[in-house]
């Protein structure tokens, strides 16, 4: 049987660096809490407390200690846990709807769109439960206000573990017993998720204050001395910049859509001449506004980086050569 779908890191920096960076951001958040709360009442002292608790939990959780599947002899056990998981997730969706009415995007954060495909798939349900549990832990104050109890949240967490531990008889026949790090990564991603929310808000809240906005930038800032450029591109237009640092396929770059707005879409690629057409590219949007990648991901050759604005408003893209 194929290995269960792995949980992926939501960040590019090393785990320890991410956690330290989140601690620093959380301290800055506490110092600017009043501004964040005025921007969105959900950003309050309790949010900061939960964020710090998530970072502490991420620090304390050991890596590579959770079984992705302890061998079980009866598929009936898997079926029973799946039935419980289906009920628990449906209940959670109900309370999310009450806590965040008319907010389909919030439900999507809990995996609502994936439920139809996951309800009969052990692997997909396990991944959905991990996502739902992380989101419910983050939002528990709002959910509790609508009647979703701490016991229900704890039961959901237990189901996450049970689904990770159960396996099918086909895996028993093969003697499968795979070590995984899914729980560890889920906990790390939860801590990082608080920073993602704050960083997205800071881009709008401190749009005119670059120094403060920088305090809430995700990822470690580029070291001094690295080549950096900024391109401002009008709607339906393109611009290019010639990099002085010689690029190889393995060269690493950081791309950032500064002050992203809904509807913005900047396509970035590598070209030989400034007005060449991009053959390979990546896209920056309000949802994915920063990327760390290799030069090869932008194109096979060329010292020019080109930005094409496919949206209705001007975009500003920062380009940094990391190595």
N, C-alpha and C positions, 0 to 999 in steps of 0.2 A: 504494500500500500504506500502511496506517495506520502512523503512527510507533510505534516500540517503546515499551512501557510505561516511563514514567520512574521512576527511583528517587526517593523522597520523603524530605525531611528528617524526622528523628525528633525534632526540637526546634523551638521557636518563636523563640528569640533569634537575633540575628545570628551568623554563623559565627565571626567574630573574638571576639565576646563569649563564645560557647560554649566556644571553645578556651581562653580565658583562665580561664573559670570552672572548666573541667576541670583545668587546671594547679593552681589553688588547691585544689580538692577532692583532687587526687592528693597534694599536700603534706600535707593534713590526714590522708589515709589513711595515709601513711607514719608520721605521728606517733601514730596509733591502731592501727597494724598488729597489735599483740599482741592487742588486744580483738577485732579482726575475725577473726584466725586462730583464736582460741579459739571464736568463734561458728561458723566454717566454715573448715576447713583449706585450702580452695582459695584463701582470701584470705591469700596469703603475700607474701614480698618479691618473688618472680618476677612475681606479678600486678601489683604496683606498677610494676615495671620495664617490663612489657609495656604497661601503661597509658600511661606516660610516652612510650614509643616510638611508640605510636599517636597521641598528641597531637603529637609532633614531626613525624610523617609528615603529619598533617592540616595542620599549619602550612606544610609544605614543598610540598604538592601544589597546583599552580596551578588556578584555576577555569576552567571552560569551554574546555578544551583537548583533550578526548578526542572522537574521532569516534564517533558512535553508529552510523554505517554507511558505510565506504568502499565505493565501487562495485566489485562483483565480477561477472564475466561468466558464471560457471558455478554453477548450483545444486548441483552435485556437491560443491563445496568446502564449502558450508553443511552438506550432508548428512554429510560426513566429520567436520566439527567437532562436529556434534550427536551423532554416534555416540561420539566421544571423550568428550564431556561426559556422556553417559548413563553410560558406564563409570566415569568419574572420580567422579561423584556417588554411584553405587552403592557403590563402594569406600569412599568417605568415610563413608557411612551405616554400613557394616560396622564401621569403626574407632570411630565415635562410640558404637555399641552396645556395643563392648568397653570403651571408656573410661568410659562412663556407663551401666552395665547397669541395666535396669528403670527407665529414665528417659525416658519418652515425650516429656516436655516439652522435654528437651534436644534430641532429634531434631527436634522441631517448630521449634526455633530455626535448624536447618539447612535447613528447607524440605521435610521429609519428606512432609508431608501434601499438598504442592503438586506432588509429583513426577509423579503419574499424569497430571495435566493438562499439565505442562510438558515431558514427555519428547518430544513431537512438535510442540512450539510453540517456534519460534526465540525469540520475544520473552519468553515465560514462562520458558524455560530460562535465558536470559541473566540475568533477574532472580533466579532461584533460585540460579544459580552465584555471583552477587555476594553474596547472603545467606550461602551456604555457605562461601565463601572468607573473608568477614569473621569468621564464627563459628569456622572452623578456625584462623585466625590467632590469635584470642583464646585458644582452647583447645589450642594446639599442644603445650604441655608434656604435657598429659594424653594427647593422641593419640599423641605420639611414644613415650610409655612403653608403648604397646600396638603399636608397630611402624609407625605412619604417619610416613613419612620427610619430611625437609625438601624433598627432591626432588619428592615427590608433592604437597606443598603448593604448591611453585613451579609445577608443571605445571598445577595447578588455577587458579592465578592467570593463567597464560598462556592457558588456555582462556577465562577471563573476557574477556581482551583480544581473543582471536580471535573470540568470538561477538559482541563489540561492533563488530568491524571487518567481519565478513561481512554479506552482504545477498543478497536474492533477485534473480533476473533481472527480476522485475516492477519492482523499484526501479531497476534499470539502465535499463529502458525509459522510466521517468519521469524519469530523471536525478536521482534523490533523493540528497542528500548533506547530511544534517542534522547540525549541530553539537550536541553534548550535554554534559552535566555529570555523567553517571551515575557515572563512576569517582571524580570529586571528591567527590560526595555519599556514596558508599559509604565512602570513607576518613573523611570527617567523622563519619558515623554510627557507624563502628567506634570512634572515640575517645569519642564520647558514650556508646556502649554500656557501656564500662567504668564510667562514672559511674552509669548506670542500675542496674547490679548492686550497686554500693556503696551507693547511695542507698536501694534497696529493703531491703538488709540493715540499714542504719543506723536505719531506721524501727522495726525490731523490737529491734535491739541496744541502742539508746539511747532506748527508748520513755519512760523515766522521766527523761531528761536532755535537756530541750528545747534548751539552749544547744549541746550537742555535736551533737544531731540536726540543728540548723540548719546546721552546717558542711557537711553532706552533702545539702542540699536542692538538687534540680535546678532550673535556671533562675535567673535573677537575682532576688534578693529585691526586694519592692516598696519604692520609695523612702519615706522617712519622710514622714508627713503624709497618705498615701493612706488613704482610709476603709477600715477592716477590721473584719469581724465574725466571730464564731465561734458556730456553732449545734451543740448536742448534742441528738440526736434518738433517742428510744427505738425499739425494734423496732416495725414496723407503725404508726408514728406520723409526724406531720409538724410542722414548725415554720417560722415565717417571720420575716424581719427587714425593717424599713423602712429603706431607704437614704436618707441625707441628700443625697448627691450626685445631682443631676438626671441621669437616664439618657436617652440618645438611642439610636437604633438603632446608631450607630457607637461608643458607649461601650465600653471594653474592661474586662473583669473577669478575675480569676484565681480559680479554684476549686481547693481542695485538700482531699482526704480525709485527715485527720490519722491517723497510725498505722493504716494500712489492714490489715485482716485478711481471710483467705480467707472468701468467702461474703458479705462486706459489699457492699451495693448502695444507693447514695444517688442519688435522682433530684432534679435541681435545675432550677427554672424560675422565670419571672418572672410575677407576678400583680398585679392591680389592688388587690385586698383580701386581707388576711392569710389568710382561710379559703377563698379562691377555689380552684377546681380548675385545675391547670396544663394548658394546651393545647399548649405547646411545652416541651421539656426536654432535658437531657443527663443521662448517667448516669456516676457515679464508682464505680469498683470497685478492688479490690486491684491489678488489672492496669493500669488507667488511673486513677491517683489524683490527677492534676493536669491542669488544662486552662486555657489562655488563650483567650478567645473574646469575641465582641461581645455586647452586650445583646440584639441581635436574635436571636441563637441561642438565647436563653432565653425569648423571647416577644415579642409585638408591642408590648406596653404594660405599664406598672405600675412602681411604685417598690419593691414588695416582692419579695424573693427568697425562694422557698419550698424547703425540703428535705424530701423524703419518704423515709423509711427503709424499704426493702423487704426488708431482711435480718434475720437472727436475732439480731444483737447491736447495741448502741447504736453510732451513728456520730457523729463530730465533723467538721464541714465548715467550712473557713475560706473567707471570701468577701472579696476585696479589689477595690476599684474602682481600676483603673490609670489611666484617663483618661476 
